């Protein structure tokens, strides 16, 4: 009898943890703010692209031959 209650408690705790984890994983609704298209002068301006690679070591691009990342990292040629 004791082992049945122990198994029941374990299953109940496991189901509670799984239910809590599933509820925490639910996605919030997407909030969309309608904006007008950029003006021609804004589109002509320079822009910045930020590439963030969490956990990507400094030498991975050379070590594994990531040619596109190496090309992005190369200094831009000077305009004269």
mmCIF file as gemmi writes it, N, C-alpha and C atoms, coordinates in Angstrom:
data_model
loop_
_atom_site.group_PDB
_atom_site.id
_atom_site.type_symbol
_atom_site.label_atom_id
_atom_site.label_alt_id
_atom_site.label_comp_id
_atom_site.label_asym_id
_atom_site.label_entity_id
_atom_site.label_seq_id
_atom_site.pdbx_PDB_ins_code
_atom_site.Cartn_x
_atom_site.Cartn_y
_atom_site.Cartn_z
_atom_site.occupancy
_atom_site.B_iso_or_equiv
_atom_site.pdbx_formal_charge
_atom_site.auth_seq_id
_atom_site.auth_asym_id
_atom_site.pdbx_PDB_model_num
ATOM 1 N N . UNK Axp A 1 ? 0.821 -1.198 0 1 0 ? 1 A 1
ATOM 2 C CA . UNK Axp A 1 ? 0 0 0 1 0 ? 1 A 1
ATOM 3 C C . UNK Axp A 1 ? 0.864 1.26 0 1 0 ? 1 A 1
ATOM 4 N N . UNK Axp A 2 ? 1.936 1.164 0.773 1 0 ? 2 A 1
ATOM 5 C CA . UNK Axp A 2 ? 2.815 2.324 0.89 1 0 ? 2 A 1
ATOM 6 C C . UNK Axp A 2 ? 3.499 2.647 -0.432 1 0 ? 2 A 1
ATOM 7 N N . UNK Axp A 3 ? 3.919 1.628 -1.166 1 0 ? 3 A 1
ATOM 8 C CA . UNK Axp A 3 ? 4.607 1.857 -2.437 1 0 ? 3 A 1
ATOM 9 C C . UNK Axp A 3 ? 3.652 2.432 -3.487 1 0 ? 3 A 1
ATOM 10 N N . UNK Axp A 4 ? 2.359 2.062 -3.416 1 0 ? 4 A 1
ATOM 11 C CA . UNK Axp A 4 ? 1.388 2.608 -4.359 1 0 ? 4 A 1
ATOM 12 C C . UNK Axp A 4 ? 1.2 4.094 -4.116 1 0 ? 4 A 1
ATOM 13 N N . UNK Axp A 5 ? 1.11 4.498 -2.85 1 0 ? 5 A 1
ATOM 14 C CA . UNK Axp A 5 ? 0.987 5.925 -2.524 1 0 ? 5 A 1
ATOM 15 C C . UNK Axp A 5 ? 2.241 6.684 -2.925 1 0 ? 5 A 1
ATOM 16 N N . UNK Axp A 6 ? 3.393 6.065 -2.728 1 0 ? 6 A 1
ATOM 17 C CA . UNK Axp A 6 ? 4.652 6.708 -3.107 1 0 ? 6 A 1
ATOM 18 C C . UNK Axp A 6 ? 4.711 6.915 -4.62 1 0 ? 6 A 1
ATOM 19 N N . UNK Axp A 7 ? 4.308 5.905 -5.384 1 0 ? 7 A 1
ATOM 20 C CA . UNK Axp A 7 ? 4.291 6.035 -6.843 1 0 ? 7 A 1
ATOM 21 C C . UNK Axp A 7 ? 3.279 7.095 -7.292 1 0 ? 7 A 1
ATOM 22 N N . UNK Axp A 8 ? 2.139 7.115 -6.637 1 0 ? 8 A 1
ATOM 23 C CA . UNK Axp A 8 ? 1.117 8.11 -6.969 1 0 ? 8 A 1
ATOM 24 C C . UNK Axp A 8 ? 1.641 9.525 -6.725 1 0 ? 8 A 1
ATOM 25 N N . UNK Axp A 9 ? 2.307 9.725 -5.612 1 0 ? 9 A 1
ATOM 26 C CA . UNK Axp A 9 ? 2.875 11.051 -5.297 1 0 ? 9 A 1
ATOM 27 C C . UNK Axp A 9 ? 3.915 11.448 -6.34 1 0 ? 9 A 1
ATOM 28 N N . UNK Axp A 10 ? 4.769 10.483 -6.692 1 0 ? 10 A 1
ATOM 29 C CA . UNK Axp A 10 ? 5.799 10.787 -7.698 1 0 ? 10 A 1
ATOM 30 C C . UNK Axp A 10 ? 5.162 11.17 -9.035 1 0 ? 10 A 1
ATOM 31 N N . UNK Axp A 11 ? 4.148 10.41 -9.433 1 0 ? 11 A 1
ATOM 32 C CA . UNK Axp A 11 ? 3.466 10.718 -10.69 1 0 ? 11 A 1
ATOM 33 C C . UNK Axp A 11 ? 2.765 12.069 -10.63 1 0 ? 11 A 1
ATOM 34 N N . UNK Axp A 12 ? 2.159 12.381 -9.486 1 0 ? 12 A 1
ATOM 35 C CA . UNK Axp A 12 ? 1.473 13.661 -9.332 1 0 ? 12 A 1
ATOM 36 C C . UNK Axp A 12 ? 2.462 14.812 -9.412 1 0 ? 12 A 1
ATOM 37 N N . UNK Axp A 13 ? 3.611 14.662 -8.761 1 0 ? 13 A 1
ATOM 38 C CA . UNK Axp A 13 ? 4.636 15.713 -8.804 1 0 ? 13 A 1
ATOM 39 C C . UNK Axp A 13 ? 5.177 15.856 -10.225 1 0 ? 13 A 1
ATOM 40 N N . UNK Axp A 14 ? 5.402 14.739 -10.896 1 0 ? 14 A 1
ATOM 41 C CA . UNK Axp A 14 ? 5.907 14.775 -12.262 1 0 ? 14 A 1
ATOM 42 C C . UNK Axp A 14 ? 4.908 15.47 -13.188 1 0 ? 14 A 1
ATOM 43 N N . UNK Axp A 15 ? 3.628 15.123 -13.067 1 0 ? 15 A 1
ATOM 44 C CA . UNK Axp A 15 ? 2.607 15.77 -13.892 1 0 ? 15 A 1
ATOM 45 C C . UNK Axp A 15 ? 2.504 17.261 -13.588 1 0 ? 15 A 1
ATOM 46 N N . UNK Axp A 16 ? 2.64 17.629 -12.334 1 0 ? 16 A 1
ATOM 47 C CA . UNK Axp A 16 ? 2.613 19.044 -11.956 1 0 ? 16 A 1
ATOM 48 C C . UNK Axp A 16 ? 3.789 19.792 -12.575 1 0 ? 16 A 1
ATOM 49 N N . UNK Axp A 17 ? 4.966 19.193 -12.534 1 0 ? 17 A 1
ATOM 50 C CA . UNK Axp A 17 ? 6.151 19.838 -13.125 1 0 ? 17 A 1
ATOM 51 C C . UNK Axp A 17 ? 6.017 19.955 -14.644 1 0 ? 17 A 1
ATOM 52 N N . UNK Axp A 18 ? 5.529 18.909 -15.275 1 0 ? 18 A 1
ATOM 53 C CA . UNK Axp A 18 ? 5.351 18.957 -16.731 1 0 ? 18 A 1
ATOM 54 C C . UNK Axp A 18 ? 4.32 20.011 -17.106 1 0 ? 18 A 1
ATOM 55 N N . UNK Axp A 19 ? 3.207 20.062 -16.355 1 0 ? 19 A 1
ATOM 56 C CA . UNK Axp A 19 ? 2.178 21.064 -16.629 1 0 ? 19 A 1
ATOM 57 C C . UNK Axp A 19 ? 2.7 22.479 -16.454 1 0 ? 19 A 1
ATOM 58 N N . UNK Axp A 20 ? 3.501 22.688 -15.414 1 0 ? 20 A 1
ATOM 59 C CA . UNK Axp A 20 ? 4.079 24.013 -15.174 1 0 ? 20 A 1
ATOM 60 C C . UNK Axp A 20 ? 5.045 24.388 -16.293 1 0 ? 20 A 1
ATOM 61 N N . UNK Axp A 21 ? 5.866 23.435 -16.724 1 0 ? 21 A 1
ATOM 62 C CA . UNK Axp A 21 ? 6.822 23.712 -17.803 1 0 ? 21 A 1
ATOM 63 C C . UNK Axp A 21 ? 6.091 24.019 -19.104 1 0 ? 21 A 1
ATOM 64 N N . UNK Axp A 22 ? 5.025 23.294 -19.386 1 0 ? 22 A 1
ATOM 65 C CA . UNK Axp A 22 ? 4.267 23.546 -20.62 1 0 ? 22 A 1
ATOM 66 C C . UNK Axp A 22 ? 3.583 24.91 -20.574 1 0 ? 22 A 1
ATOM 67 N N . UNK Axp A 23 ? 3.077 25.282 -19.426 1 0 ? 23 A 1
ATOM 68 C CA . UNK Axp A 23 ? 2.417 26.587 -19.299 1 0 ? 23 A 1
ATOM 69 C C . UNK Axp A 23 ? 3.429 27.718 -19.436 1 0 ? 23 A 1
ATOM 70 N N . UNK Axp A 24 ? 4.644 27.496 -18.964 1 0 ? 24 A 1
ATOM 71 C CA . UNK Axp A 24 ? 5.677 28.529 -19.061 1 0 ? 24 A 1
ATOM 72 C C . UNK Axp A 24 ? 6.164 28.694 -20.491 1 0 ? 24 A 1
ATOM 73 N N . UNK Axp A 25 ? 5.979 27.682 -21.318 1 0 ? 25 A 1
ATOM 74 C CA . UNK Axp A 25 ? 6.465 27.722 -22.694 1 0 ? 25 A 1
ATOM 75 C C . UNK Axp A 25 ? 5.483 28.368 -23.663 1 0 ? 25 A 1
ATOM 76 N N . UNK Axp A 26 ? 4.296 28.688 -23.206 1 0 ? 26 A 1
ATOM 77 C CA . UNK Axp A 26 ? 3.315 29.252 -24.129 1 0 ? 26 A 1
ATOM 78 C C . UNK Axp A 26 ? 3.793 30.612 -24.639 1 0 ? 26 A 1
ATOM 79 N N . UNK Axp A 27 ? 3.531 30.878 -25.883 1 0 ? 27 A 1
ATOM 80 C CA . UNK Axp A 27 ? 4.011 32.091 -26.519 1 0 ? 27 A 1
ATOM 81 C C . UNK Axp A 27 ? 3.049 33.251 -26.264 1 0 ? 27 A 1
ATOM 82 N N . UNK Axp A 28 ? 3.584 34.419 -25.953 1 0 ? 28 A 1
ATOM 83 C CA . UNK Axp A 28 ? 2.708 35.582 -25.794 1 0 ? 28 A 1
ATOM 84 C C . UNK Axp A 28 ? 2.207 36.047 -27.157 1 0 ? 28 A 1
ATOM 85 N N . UNK Axp A 29 ? 1.115 36.767 -27.178 1 0 ? 29 A 1
ATOM 86 C CA . UNK Axp A 29 ? 0.618 37.249 -28.469 1 0 ? 29 A 1
ATOM 87 C C . UNK Axp A 29 ? 1.594 38.255 -29.083 1 0 ? 29 A 1
ATOM 88 N N . UNK Axp A 30 ? 1.658 38.268 -30.397 1 0 ? 30 A 1
ATOM 89 C CA . UNK Axp A 30 ? 2.524 39.193 -31.116 1 0 ? 30 A 1
ATOM 90 C C . UNK Axp A 30 ? 1.841 40.556 -31.165 1 0 ? 30 A 1
ATOM 91 N N . UNK Axp A 31 ? 2.581 41.573 -30.756 1 0 ? 31 A 1
ATOM 92 C CA . UNK Axp A 31 ? 2.052 42.935 -30.793 1 0 ? 31 A 1
ATOM 93 C C . UNK Axp A 31 ? 2.595 43.596 -32.047 1 0 ? 31 A 1
ATOM 94 N N . UNK Axp A 32 ? 1.728 43.976 -32.93 1 0 ? 32 A 1
ATOM 95 C CA . UNK Axp A 32 ? 2.135 44.586 -34.187 1 0 ? 32 A 1
ATOM 96 C C . UNK Axp A 32 ? 1.692 46.039 -34.199 1 0 ? 32 A 1
ATOM 97 N N . UNK Axp A 33 ? 2.621 46.926 -34.479 1 0 ? 33 A 1
ATOM 98 C CA . UNK Axp A 33 ? 2.327 48.35 -34.565 1 0 ? 33 A 1
ATOM 99 C C . UNK Axp A 33 ? 2.444 48.751 -36.026 1 0 ? 33 A 1
ATOM 100 N N . UNK Axp A 34 ? 1.353 49.146 -36.63 1 0 ? 34 A 1
ATOM 101 C CA . UNK Axp A 34 ? 1.425 49.529 -38.042 1 0 ? 34 A 1
ATOM 102 C C . UNK Axp A 34 ? 2.22 50.83 -38.22 1 0 ? 34 A 1
ATOM 103 N N . UNK Axp A 35 ? 3.192 50.792 -39.082 1 0 ? 35 A 1
ATOM 104 C CA . UNK Axp A 35 ? 4.014 51.957 -39.361 1 0 ? 35 A 1
ATOM 105 C C . UNK Axp A 35 ? 3.938 52.274 -40.848 1 0 ? 35 A 1
ATOM 106 N N . UNK Axp A 36 ? 4.038 53.542 -41.185 1 0 ? 36 A 1
ATOM 107 C CA . UNK Axp A 36 ? 4.069 53.885 -42.607 1 0 ? 36 A 1
ATOM 108 C C . UNK Axp A 36 ? 5.397 53.445 -43.21 1 0 ? 36 A 1
ATOM 109 N N . UNK Axp A 37 ? 5.48 53.26 -44.505 1 0 ? 37 A 1
ATOM 110 C CA . UNK Axp A 37 ? 6.755 52.88 -45.125 1 0 ? 37 A 1
ATOM 111 C C . UNK Axp A 37 ? 7.781 54.003 -44.959 1 0 ? 37 A 1
ATOM 112 N N . UNK Axp A 38 ? 9.043 53.622 -44.966 1 0 ? 38 A 1
ATOM 113 C CA . UNK Axp A 38 ? 10.109 54.612 -44.834 1 0 ? 38 A 1
ATOM 114 C C . UNK Axp A 38 ? 10.112 55.555 -46.036 1 0 ? 38 A 1
ATOM 115 N N . UNK Axp A 39 ? 10.479 56.772 -45.755 1 0 ? 39 A 1
ATOM 116 C CA . UNK Axp A 39 ? 10.561 57.762 -46.839 1 0 ? 39 A 1
ATOM 117 C C . UNK Axp A 39 ? 11.764 57.45 -47.723 1 0 ? 39 A 1
ATOM 118 N N . UNK Axp A 40 ? 11.801 58.062 -48.884 1 0 ? 40 A 1
ATOM 119 C CA . UNK Axp A 40 ? 12.91 57.826 -49.82 1 0 ? 40 A 1
ATOM 120 C C . UNK Axp A 40 ? 14.235 58.28 -49.219 1 0 ? 40 A 1
ATOM 121 N N . UNK Axp A 41 ? 14.217 59.391 -48.469 1 0 ? 41 A 1
ATOM 122 C CA . UNK Axp A 41 ? 15.472 59.865 -47.866 1 0 ? 41 A 1
ATOM 123 C C . UNK Axp A 41 ? 15.948 58.91 -46.774 1 0 ? 41 A 1
ATOM 124 N N . UNK Axp A 42 ? 15.023 58.319 -46.035 1 0 ? 42 A 1
ATOM 125 C CA . UNK Axp A 42 ? 15.411 57.358 -44.995 1 0 ? 42 A 1
ATOM 126 C C . UNK Axp A 42 ? 15.951 56.08 -45.61 1 0 ? 42 A 1
ATOM 127 N N . UNK Axp A 43 ? 15.384 55.666 -46.736 1 0 ? 43 A 1
ATOM 128 C CA . UNK Axp A 43 ? 15.859 54.46 -47.4 1 0 ? 43 A 1
ATOM 129 C C . UNK Axp A 43 ? 17.234 54.655 -48.024 1 0 ? 43 A 1
ATOM 130 N N . UNK Axp A 44 ? 17.594 55.872 -48.357 1 0 ? 44 A 1
ATOM 131 C CA . UNK Axp A 44 ? 18.89 56.145 -48.976 1 0 ? 44 A 1
ATOM 132 C C . UNK Axp A 44 ? 20.02 56.196 -47.951 1 0 ? 44 A 1
ATOM 133 N N . UNK Axp A 45 ? 19.694 56.304 -46.666 1 0 ? 45 A 1
ATOM 134 C CA . UNK Axp A 45 ? 20.726 56.409 -45.636 1 0 ? 45 A 1
ATOM 135 C C . UNK Axp A 45 ? 21.381 55.053 -45.378 1 0 ? 45 A 1
ATOM 136 N N . UNK Axp A 46 ? 22.594 55.115 -44.803 1 0 ? 46 A 1
ATOM 137 C CA . UNK Axp A 46 ? 23.317 53.9 -44.43 1 0 ? 46 A 1
ATOM 138 C C . UNK Axp A 46 ? 22.605 53.218 -43.274 1 0 ? 46 A 1
ATOM 139 N N . UNK Axp A 47 ? 22.822 51.945 -43.129 1 0 ? 47 A 1
ATOM 140 C CA . UNK Axp A 47 ? 22.228 51.199 -42.033 1 0 ? 47 A 1
ATOM 141 C C . UNK Axp A 47 ? 23.275 50.282 -41.426 1 0 ? 47 A 1
ATOM 142 N N . UNK Axp A 48 ? 22.982 49.778 -40.249 1 0 ? 48 A 1
ATOM 143 C CA . UNK Axp A 48 ? 23.895 48.899 -39.523 1 0 ? 48 A 1
ATOM 144 C C . UNK Axp A 48 ? 23.221 47.549 -39.356 1 0 ? 48 A 1
ATOM 145 N N . UNK Axp A 49 ? 23.984 46.496 -39.599 1 0 ? 49 A 1
ATOM 146 C CA . UNK Axp A 49 ? 23.5 45.141 -39.352 1 0 ? 49 A 1
ATOM 147 C C . UNK Axp A 49 ? 24.323 44.586 -38.198 1 0 ? 49 A 1
ATOM 148 N N . UNK Axp A 50 ? 23.652 44.182 -37.138 1 0 ? 50 A 1
ATOM 149 C CA . UNK Axp A 50 ? 24.323 43.607 -35.982 1 0 ? 50 A 1
ATOM 150 C C . UNK Axp A 50 ? 24.143 42.099 -36.023 1 0 ? 50 A 1
ATOM 151 N N . UNK Axp A 51 ? 25.247 41.382 -36.028 1 0 ? 51 A 1
ATOM 152 C CA . UNK Axp A 51 ? 25.203 39.92 -36.019 1 0 ? 51 A 1
ATOM 153 C C . UNK Axp A 51 ? 25.726 39.473 -34.663 1 0 ? 51 A 1
ATOM 154 N N . UNK Axp A 52 ? 24.868 38.833 -33.88 1 0 ? 52 A 1
ATOM 155 C CA . UNK Axp A 52 ? 25.242 38.36 -32.551 1 0 ? 52 A 1
ATOM 156 C C . UNK Axp A 52 ? 25.25 36.841 -32.556 1 0 ? 52 A 1
ATOM 157 N N . UNK Axp A 53 ? 26.379 36.257 -32.197 1 0 ? 53 A 1
ATOM 158 C CA . UNK Axp A 53 ? 26.526 34.801 -32.201 1 0 ? 53 A 1
ATOM 159 C C . UNK Axp A 53 ? 26.891 34.351 -30.791 1 0 ? 53 A 1
ATOM 160 N N . UNK Axp A 54 ? 25.897 34.066 -29.982 1 0 ? 54 A 1
ATOM 161 C CA . UNK Axp A 54 ? 26.145 33.599 -28.617 1 0 ? 54 A 1
ATOM 162 C C . UNK Axp A 54 ? 26.83 32.243 -28.642 1 0 ? 54 A 1
ATOM 163 N N . UNK Axp A 55 ? 27.854 32.111 -27.851 1 0 ? 55 A 1
ATOM 164 C CA . UNK Axp A 55 ? 28.55 30.837 -27.748 1 0 ? 55 A 1
ATOM 165 C C . UNK Axp A 55 ? 29.451 30.524 -28.923 1 0 ? 55 A 1
ATOM 166 N N . UNK Axp A 56 ? 29.648 31.46 -29.809 1 0 ? 56 A 1
ATOM 167 C CA . UNK Axp A 56 ? 30.489 31.257 -30.983 1 0 ? 56 A 1
ATOM 168 C C . UNK Axp A 56 ? 31.882 31.776 -30.646 1 0 ? 56 A 1
ATOM 169 N N . UNK Axp A 57 ? 32.832 30.87 -30.504 1 0 ? 57 A 1
ATOM 170 C CA . UNK Axp A 57 ? 34.185 31.284 -30.13 1 0 ? 57 A 1
ATOM 171 C C . UNK Axp A 57 ? 34.84 32.103 -31.231 1 0 ? 57 A 1
ATOM 172 N N . UNK Axp A 58 ? 35.804 32.903 -30.842 1 0 ? 58 A 1
ATOM 173 C CA . UNK Axp A 58 ? 36.471 33.812 -31.77 1 0 ? 58 A 1
ATOM 174 C C . UNK Axp A 58 ? 37.164 33.085 -32.918 1 0 ? 58 A 1
ATOM 175 N N . UNK Axp A 59 ? 37.572 31.841 -32.696 1 0 ? 59 A 1
ATOM 176 C CA . UNK Axp A 59 ? 38.338 31.14 -33.729 1 0 ? 59 A 1
ATOM 177 C C . UNK Axp A 59 ? 37.514 30.122 -34.52 1 0 ? 59 A 1
ATOM 178 N N . UNK Axp A 60 ? 36.215 30.005 -34.265 1 0 ? 60 A 1
ATOM 179 C CA . UNK Axp A 60 ? 35.392 29.022 -34.966 1 0 ? 60 A 1
ATOM 180 C C . UNK Axp A 60 ? 35.306 29.296 -36.468 1 0 ? 60 A 1
ATOM 181 N N . UNK Axp A 61 ? 35.237 30.543 -36.862 1 0 ? 61 A 1
ATOM 182 C CA . UNK Axp A 61 ? 35.099 30.851 -38.287 1 0 ? 61 A 1
ATOM 183 C C . UNK Axp A 61 ? 36.329 30.367 -39.064 1 0 ? 61 A 1
ATOM 184 N N . UNK Axp A 62 ? 37.522 30.608 -38.529 1 0 ? 62 A 1
ATOM 185 C CA . UNK Axp A 62 ? 38.738 30.138 -39.208 1 0 ? 62 A 1
ATOM 186 C C . UNK Axp A 62 ? 38.864 28.623 -39.102 1 0 ? 62 A 1
ATOM 187 N N . UNK Axp A 63 ? 38.545 28.077 -37.929 1 0 ? 63 A 1
ATOM 188 C CA . UNK Axp A 63 ? 38.722 26.651 -37.677 1 0 ? 63 A 1
ATOM 189 C C . UNK Axp A 63 ? 37.836 25.788 -38.568 1 0 ? 63 A 1
ATOM 190 N N . UNK Axp A 64 ? 36.611 26.24 -38.794 1 0 ? 64 A 1
ATOM 191 C CA . UNK Axp A 64 ? 35.661 25.439 -39.564 1 0 ? 64 A 1
ATOM 192 C C . UNK Axp A 64 ? 35.377 26.021 -40.95 1 0 ? 64 A 1
ATOM 193 N N . UNK Axp A 65 ? 36.133 27.027 -41.357 1 0 ? 65 A 1
ATOM 194 C CA . UNK Axp A 65 ? 36.032 27.553 -42.716 1 0 ? 65 A 1
ATOM 195 C C . UNK Axp A 65 ? 34.697 28.201 -43.028 1 0 ? 65 A 1
ATOM 196 N N . UNK Axp A 66 ? 34.192 29.032 -42.124 1 0 ? 66 A 1
ATOM 197 C CA . UNK Axp A 66 ? 32.925 29.739 -42.357 1 0 ? 66 A 1
ATOM 198 C C . UNK Axp A 66 ? 33.215 30.94 -43.243 1 0 ? 66 A 1
ATOM 199 N N . UNK Axp A 67 ? 33.287 30.7 -44.539 1 0 ? 67 A 1
ATOM 200 C CA . UNK Axp A 67 ? 33.759 31.721 -45.474 1 0 ? 67 A 1
ATOM 201 C C . UNK Axp A 67 ? 32.869 32.959 -45.491 1 0 ? 67 A 1
ATOM 202 N N . UNK Axp A 68 ? 31.56 32.793 -45.349 1 0 ? 68 A 1
ATOM 203 C CA . UNK Axp A 68 ? 30.679 33.966 -45.373 1 0 ? 68 A 1
ATOM 204 C C . UNK Axp A 68 ? 30.859 34.836 -44.137 1 0 ? 68 A 1
ATOM 205 N N . UNK Axp A 69 ? 31.033 34.206 -42.972 1 0 ? 69 A 1
ATOM 206 C CA . UNK Axp A 69 ? 31.292 34.991 -41.76 1 0 ? 69 A 1
ATOM 207 C C . UNK Axp A 69 ? 32.646 35.688 -41.835 1 0 ? 69 A 1
ATOM 208 N N . UNK Axp A 70 ? 33.628 35.005 -42.382 1 0 ? 70 A 1
ATOM 209 C CA . UNK Axp A 70 ? 34.941 35.631 -42.538 1 0 ? 70 A 1
ATOM 210 C C . UNK Axp A 70 ? 34.871 36.814 -43.502 1 0 ? 70 A 1
ATOM 211 N N . UNK Axp A 71 ? 34.06 36.675 -44.528 1 0 ? 71 A 1
ATOM 212 C CA . UNK Axp A 71 ? 33.893 37.767 -45.489 1 0 ? 71 A 1
ATOM 213 C C . UNK Axp A 71 ? 33.203 38.96 -44.823 1 0 ? 71 A 1
ATOM 214 N N . UNK Axp A 72 ? 32.221 38.682 -43.963 1 0 ? 72 A 1
ATOM 215 C CA . UNK Axp A 72 ? 31.558 39.774 -43.231 1 0 ? 72 A 1
ATOM 216 C C . UNK Axp A 72 ? 32.525 40.484 -42.295 1 0 ? 72 A 1
ATOM 217 N N . UNK Axp A 73 ? 33.444 39.697 -41.696 1 0 ? 73 A 1
ATOM 218 C CA . UNK Axp A 73 ? 34.377 40.262 -40.729 1 0 ? 73 A 1
ATOM 219 C C . UNK Axp A 73 ? 35.529 41.009 -41.383 1 0 ? 73 A 1
ATOM 220 N N . UNK Axp A 74 ? 35.763 40.796 -42.673 1 0 ? 74 A 1
ATOM 221 C CA . UNK Axp A 74 ? 36.876 41.457 -43.364 1 0 ? 74 A 1
ATOM 222 C C . UNK Axp A 74 ? 36.643 42.958 -43.419 1 0 ? 74 A 1
ATOM 223 N N . UNK Axp A 75 ? 37.703 43.735 -43.233 1 0 ? 75 A 1
ATOM 224 C CA . UNK Axp A 75 ? 37.53 45.196 -43.301 1 0 ? 75 A 1
ATOM 225 C C . UNK Axp A 75 ? 37.098 45.629 -44.708 1 0 ? 75 A 1
ATOM 226 N N . UNK Axp A 76 ? 36.246 46.615 -44.755 1 0 ? 76 A 1
ATOM 227 C CA . UNK Axp A 76 ? 35.772 47.135 -46.032 1 0 ? 76 A 1
ATOM 228 C C . UNK Axp A 76 ? 36.909 47.896 -46.723 1 0 ? 76 A 1
ATOM 229 N N . UNK Axp A 77 ? 36.962 47.802 -48.037 1 0 ? 77 A 1
ATOM 230 C CA . UNK Axp A 77 ? 38.002 48.56 -48.75 1 0 ? 77 A 1
ATOM 231 C C . UNK Axp A 77 ? 37.77 50.058 -48.612 1 0 ? 77 A 1
ATOM 232 N N . UNK Axp A 78 ? 38.864 50.782 -48.515 1 0 ? 78 A 1
ATOM 233 C CA . UNK Axp A 78 ? 38.77 52.243 -48.366 1 0 ? 78 A 1
ATOM 234 C C . UNK Axp A 78 ? 38.386 52.892 -49.683 1 0 ? 78 A 1
ATOM 235 N N . UNK Axp A 79 ? 37.465 53.829 -49.615 1 0 ? 79 A 1
ATOM 236 C CA . UNK Axp A 79 ? 37.078 54.572 -50.817 1 0 ? 79 A 1
ATOM 237 C C . UNK Axp A 79 ? 37.966 55.792 -50.938 1 0 ? 79 A 1
ATOM 238 N N . UNK Axp A 80 ? 38.542 55.972 -52.076 1 0 ? 80 A 1
ATOM 239 C CA . UNK Axp A 80 ? 39.452 57.105 -52.283 1 0 ? 80 A 1
ATOM 240 C C . UNK Axp A 80 ? 38.815 58.119 -53.206 1 0 ? 80 A 1
